[in-house]
Amino acid sequence: MSLPDVLRDLLTTPGPSGRESAAAEVWRGHAAKFAEVEKDTVGSSVARVAGTSKDVGTSAGTAEGGVPSLAIVGHIDEIGLIVTHIDDKGFLRVTQVGGWDPQQLVGQRVELITRGGPIHGVVGKKPIHLMEADDRSKATKLKELSIDIGATNREDAQQVVRIGDVAVIDAAPLELRNGRVASRSMDNRIGSFLAYETARLVAEAGGAPGEVQAWAVAQEETGLSGAKTTAHRVRPDIAIVVDVTFASDQPGVDSNEIGEHPLGSGPVIERGTPLHPWVTDGLLDVAEREGISHTISAVGRATGTDADAVHIAADGIPTAVVSVPLRYMHSSVETAQVDDILATARLLAAFAQHLSADVDLLR
């Protein structure tokens, strides 16, 4: 199965945390075809599809007997690098934006986002031939790496790059066998795509009983900032955070620790401490009723997703987490299965249709 065009557009548009504007514009452009779209000063976006019921809730609508509003939350940012120094030979020194394993960066092509447009470079490291024997087996440290843009000296590099410019790995999506796709930024362009796609499916169906909101929030990788501010401002009645999770069929991953979530097994519905039981159980019921293959994961503390910010926003927002299995997370070859992505969209759209005015979220 081919990669959806909207997801391809998102995957091929750079947008590291704090510099998500280009990716957010792509998302908003697609969502504006069927929804009312808004943005904010943090860089987050919300697309709204109006509810069809005459008894539609707004903020805290369930307490008033209305059909609850539902937010589908994905983050639009990706991990990247930021320039911290330009040395006298024109090499760029960088630090991470989000969590990197430096081994993933060695030998990569990168694209820098600059005021003059994209600049291409490569991540270089001392050749193995010139290393001391003891150093050859040691893990690479980020401080040992630099970006080479072909500059002849510092002044040459400074003509096109400034301290604080950001970069992402330059890796286009690669379609593999059996409907599987590898790309950078699957974490979490998949989530922002699923927020968009759920709202699109609802709009295509003529709406759902309650308002459905698609969120593409900023700066998840560096502190959940966009989720915090958007949840405070919008205050939906229910939120489902959509992210990626570790696929269990990658070599070296122990399913005894993370559970069984291989590619092709459908969405992963999480149960646990910060998540609302009614919302989670409702998702499981809908998945079973609709015949959507799925697996279940469990968490005893924080989820490590935007749900950790959303569920405690305002007076508390009943929140669930649904994830897509992903291999090789935080790399240039993050790999997912298209069937899993589309099945997750079907699950979320069906859940939106399932909501009614008699929902009781108090506990």
PyMOL commands that set and color helices and strands:
alter all, ss='L'
color gray80, all
select helices_A, chain A and resi 5-11+21-31+61-64+102-104+128-130+133-137+142-144+154-158+177-179+186-204+225-234+255-258+277-290+307-310+338-354
alter helices_A, ss='H'
color red, helices_A
select strands_A, chain A and resi 36-39+45-49+70-75+80-86+92-97+109-114+117-124+146-148+166-169+174-175+180-183+212-217+238-246+268-272+295-299+319-326+334-337
alter strands_A, ss='S'
color yellow, strands_A
deselect
rebuild
show_as cartoon
